[in-house]
Amino acid sequence: MTAVPGRDRPDNTALVAIAAGCVIALLTFGPRSAIGFFQLPMLTDTGWSRDEFAIAIAIQNLCWGAGQPLFGAIADKWGTARVLILSGLLYASGLALTAVAPSPIFLTIGSGVLVGLGVASGSFGIVLAAFARRVSAEQRSFVFGLGTAAGSAGMFLFAPLSQALIDSYGWSDALLVLSAVMLLVPLLSFALRGNGQIRRDLKPEIEQTMGAALREAFATRSFVLLTSGFFVCGFQVAFITAHFPAFLADVGIAPQWAVVSMALIGFCNIIGSISSGIIGQRVSKPHFLAWIYIGRSIVVTVFLLTPITPATVVVFAVVMGLLWLSTVPPTNALVAIMFGTKYLGLLGGLVFFSHQIGSFLGVWLGGYLYEIYGSYDVVWWLGVVLGLFAAVMHWPIRESAVERPALAV
């Protein structure tokens, strides 16, 4: 979105692109964030184990992470719209296959590989990189917060929607309905055509090959620290997304509170994401991120050490929701500050790959350790420790462009 000269707001074409991108973020984040509601009814009907369900969703997160740098690079070179069309088709196919999966291997292919690649080609990294090329540097943190908040709205809307569909039609038909909804993504993608032309209207970027950009990124200490810390975000949120409804059922909390809690996380996530985008424009982004991770560790610790009741579940959901994706705007903004926007899809995707490795472990260990110990306690406490680790990783990050004494070729 190009800034209108003399005015601190985007033009109308850019506003349309941002609006469409926000709806796409809402759609791609929605169904996968509601997957926890499908776990118990699916396993009850099929007889599969929590470990088998967990490995499918863990692979989804891994495919999401591995695919995002690839799709980000494709979007950087050939345009966002083409990647988003593919996203809608992959996502819809994966949900449809999950709905009719005859065995755990087909669950893994559908909900794991296809949905994972569908999210990878249409999620935050792709959309936010397109936004970055359409706004000034001063506007980026805010529009990153806006795009992240739109994904949060997907969580807020799809939690009750998914549960309502399951209650009305059963888990399998509910997935087919969600599959049809995902076909809206290719239609909306046309509003994000032509990033290459729009990118050239902004401040000229360094002439640099993709290989040189990768070498520069991994030689930059702050990039490595940012990538290491973002691993923790994935571990924490993916574990809760996949296992929190089942965790609440295990401790005797009525099913409706699982719906309420996940919807509250999504709603408060909207507030947290927008607020994060605004705050990130005014304070040190690395220090802000460190305090977010410390806050998560404190919230989980208090939640586990107090009696779990509907009231404490609501409080946990509200506070955790405010911290949920508040890491995304400052993280993406830091990558843009360090390296510019030319390869933001690729480099932001690599940071996010670390996030998704954490997501894989959070989801998989949740199911695996549950089968061993009969509870999720070990994974909860591991998340607390990792939150403190992430704070240590983020604190020394430098919020400045990399030094380039000569143009890389």
Secondary structure as the mmCIF struct_conf table of DSSP 4:
data_model
#
loop_
_struct_conf.conf_type_id
_struct_conf.id
_struct_conf.beg_label_comp_id
_struct_conf.beg_label_asym_id
_struct_conf.beg_label_seq_id
_struct_conf.end_label_comp_id
_struct_conf.end_label_asym_id
_struct_conf.end_label_seq_id
HELX_LH_PP_P HELX_LH_PP_P1 THR A 2 THR A 2
STRN STRN1 ALA A 3 ALA A 3
HELX_LH_PP_P HELX_LH_PP_P2 VAL A 4 VAL A 4
TURN_TY1_P TURN_TY1_P1 PRO A 5 GLY A 6
BEND BEND1 ASP A 8 ARG A 9
STRN STRN2 PRO A 10 PRO A 10
HELX_RH_AL_P HELX_RH_AL_P1 ASN A 12 SER A 33
TURN_TY1_P TURN_TY1_P2 ALA A 34 ILE A 35
HELX_RH_AL_P HELX_RH_AL_P2 GLY A 36 THR A 46
HELX_RH_AL_P HELX_RH_AL_P3 ARG A 50 TRP A 78
HELX_RH_AL_P HELX_RH_AL_P4 THR A 80 VAL A 100
BEND BEND2 PRO A 102 SER A 103
HELX_RH_AL_P HELX_RH_AL_P5 PRO A 104 LEU A 107
HELX_RH_PI_P HELX_RH_PI_P1 THR A 108 LEU A 114
HELX_RH_AL_P HELX_RH_AL_P6 VAL A 115 ALA A 120
TURN_TY1_P TURN_TY1_P3 SER A 121 GLY A 122
BEND BEND3 SER A 123 SER A 123
HELX_RH_AL_P HELX_RH_AL_P7 PHE A 124 ALA A 132
TURN_TY1_P TURN_TY1_P4 ARG A 133 ARG A 134
BEND BEND4 VAL A 135 VAL A 135
HELX_RH_AL_P HELX_RH_AL_P8 ALA A 137 TYR A 169
HELX_RH_AL_P HELX_RH_AL_P9 TRP A 171 VAL A 181
TURN_TY1_P TURN_TY1_P5 MET A 182 LEU A 183
HELX_RH_AL_P HELX_RH_AL_P10 LEU A 184 LEU A 188
HELX_RH_3T_P HELX_RH_3T_P1 SER A 189 LEU A 192
HELX_RH_AL_P HELX_RH_AL_P11 ASN A 195 ASP A 201
BEND BEND5 LEU A 202 LYS A 203
HELX_LH_PP_P HELX_LH_PP_P3 PRO A 204 ILE A 206
HELX_RH_AL_P HELX_RH_AL_P12 MET A 210 PHE A 218
TURN_TY1_P TURN_TY1_P6 ALA A 219 ALA A 219
HELX_RH_AL_P HELX_RH_AL_P13 ARG A 221 ASP A 250
TURN_TY1_P TURN_TY1_P7 VAL A 251 GLY A 252
HELX_RH_AL_P HELX_RH_AL_P14 PRO A 255 ILE A 279
TURN_TY1_P TURN_TY1_P8 GLY A 280 ARG A 282
BEND BEND6 VAL A 283 VAL A 283
HELX_RH_AL_P HELX_RH_AL_P15 LYS A 285 LEU A 305
BEND BEND7 THR A 306 THR A 306
HELX_RH_AL_P HELX_RH_AL_P16 PRO A 310 LEU A 323
BEND BEND8 TRP A 324 LEU A 325
TURN_TY1_P TURN_TY1_P9 SER A 326 THR A 327
HELX_RH_AL_P HELX_RH_AL_P17 VAL A 328 PHE A 339
BEND BEND9 THR A 341 THR A 341
TURN_TY1_P TURN_TY1_P10 LYS A 342 TYR A 343
HELX_RH_AL_P HELX_RH_AL_P18 LEU A 344 TYR A 373
BEND BEND10 GLY A 374 TYR A 376
HELX_RH_AL_P HELX_RH_AL_P19 ASP A 377 HIS A 394
TURN_TY1_P TURN_TY1_P11 TRP A 395 PRO A 396
BEND BEND11 SER A 400 SER A 400
HELX_LH_PP_P HELX_LH_PP_P4 ALA A 401 GLU A 403
BEND BEND12 PRO A 405 ALA A 406
#
